[in-house]
Amino acid sequence: MTSESARRYRVVASGFTQRVEAVRDADWLLPAPCDGWVALDVVRHLVEWVPPFLHDGAGVTFRGGPSVDRDPVAAWRTMSDAIQSLLDSPDQSARIFDHATVGRHRLDDAVMTSVLPDVLVHTWDLARATGLDEALDAVEVARLYDGIQEADELLRQSGQYGPKVDVAAGADVQTRLIAFLGRQP
């Protein structure tokens, strides 16, 4: 039986995978919504921060894949498939994750609260940079938007997000989420 965490990650990661696979070679160096980044940096960010994060918190070791510069699609898939395998395994997903920054949780909970939201939002960043479909999974967008409201001050203090961007009254939840995170929808 597939866990809820494994199912949720599969849905969000699939959206990112679809975008990564659709990027044309010439578009990897297009500017991304994150200051100073190009499309390739969006993939690089995920591939380079997630493995050390999960290693530091739960001793997870990832099989090395190709570099993002050589093959961004394979680099992403190698890492994402490893995360999916962890979540698909009841023993692995229940491991204790203990990290100085985010505290002590089950590994699957740590992925749901730290990795999945990053993959979700960076799916939009990659799509925006490369002219691909920007629509994100509506259920996950609503879940993240509802949960992130209470972290407003913490997000701004982290320096990883710009100031909220104003949107029109009645804007859809995805637009409000993207603007809340300091991106221009």
FENMOPE-V366888 format. One record per pair of residues at least 24 apart in sequence whose C-alpha atoms are under 10 Angstrom apart, sorted by the first residue. I is the first residue (numbers start at 1). J is the second residue. If there is no record, write none. Layout:
BEGIN
I,J  I,J
END
This chain:
BEGIN
1,88  1,89  1,90  2,87  2,88  2,89  2,90  3,87  3,88  3,89  3,90  3,93  3,108  4,87  4,88  4,108  4,112  5,84  5,87  5,88  5,93  5,108  5,109  5,111  5,112  5,116  6,83  6,84  6,85  6,86  6,87  6,88  6,89  6,90  6,93  6,108  6,111  6,112  7,84  7,87  7,88  8,87  8,112  8,116  8,137  8,139  8,140  9,80  9,83  9,84  9,87  9,88  9,108  9,111  9,112  9,115  9,116  9,117  9,119  9,120  9,140  10,80  10,81  10,83  10,84  10,87  10,88  10,116  11,116  11,120  11,137  11,140  12,116  12,117  12,118  12,119  12,120  12,121  12,123  12,136  12,137  12,140  13,76  13,77  13,80  13,81  13,83  13,84  13,116  13,119  13,120  13,123  14,77  14,80  14,119  14,120  14,123  15,119  15,120  15,123  15,124  15,133  15,134  15,135  15,136  15,137  16,43  16,76  16,77  16,80  16,119  16,120  16,121  16,122  16,123  16,124  16,125  16,126  16,127  16,136  17,73  17,74  17,76  17,77  17,80  17,119  17,123  18,73  18,123  18,127  18,132  18,133  19,73  19,123  19,124  19,126  19,127  19,130  19,131  19,132  19,133  19,134  20,72  20,73  20,74  20,76  20,77  20,123  20,126  20,127  20,130  20,132  21,72  21,73  21,74  21,76  21,77  22,73  22,127  22,130  22,132  22,133  23,72  23,73  23,126  23,127  23,129  23,130  23,131  23,132  24,130  26,130  27,129  27,130  27,131  28,69  28,72  28,126  28,129  28,130  29,129  29,130  30,126  30,128  30,129  30,130  30,131  31,125  31,126  31,128  31,129  31,130  32,122  32,124  32,125  32,126  32,127  32,128  32,129  32,130  33,122  33,124  33,125  33,126  33,127  33,128  33,129  33,182  33,183  33,184  33,185  34,122  34,125  34,126  34,129  34,160  34,161  34,162  34,182  34,183  35,162  35,183  37,125  37,129  38,125  38,126  38,129  38,130  39,122  39,125  39,126  39,127  39,128  39,129  39,130  40,68  40,69  40,72  40,126  40,129  41,68  41,69  41,72  41,126  42,72  42,119  42,122  42,123  42,125  42,126  42,129  43,68  43,69  43,72  43,73  43,75  43,76  43,119  43,122  43,123  43,125  43,126  44,68  44,69  44,72  44,75  44,76  45,118  45,119  45,122  46,75  46,76  46,79  46,80  46,115  46,118  46,119  46,122  47,72  47,75  47,76  47,77  47,78  47,79  47,80  48,75  48,76  48,79  49,115  50,79  50,80  50,83  50,111  50,114  50,115  50,118  51,79  51,80  51,82  51,83  53,97  53,99  53,101  53,110  53,111  53,114  53,115  54,83  54,97  54,98  54,99  54,107  54,110  54,111  54,115  55,97  55,99  56,97  56,98  56,99  56,100  57,95  57,96  57,97  57,98  57,99  57,100  57,101  57,102  57,103  57,104  57,105  57,106  57,107  57,110  58,92  58,95  58,96  58,97  58,98  58,99  58,104  58,105  58,106  58,107  58,110  59,95  59,96  59,97  59,98  60,86  60,92  60,95  60,97  60,107  80,119  83,108  83,111  83,115  86,111  87,111  113,144  113,147  116,140  116,144  117,141  117,143  117,144  117,145  117,148  120,144  121,174  121,177  121,178  121,181  124,174  124,178  124,185  125,178  125,183  128,185  134,174  134,185  135,174  135,175  136,174  137,174  138,173  138,174  140,174  141,173  141,174  141,175  141,176  141,177  141,178  142,172  142,173  142,174  142,176  142,177  143,173  144,173  144,174  144,177  145,173  145,174  145,176  145,177  145,178  145,180  145,181  146,173  146,177  148,177  148,180  148,181  149,177  149,180  152,180  152,181  155,180  155,181  156,181  156,182
END
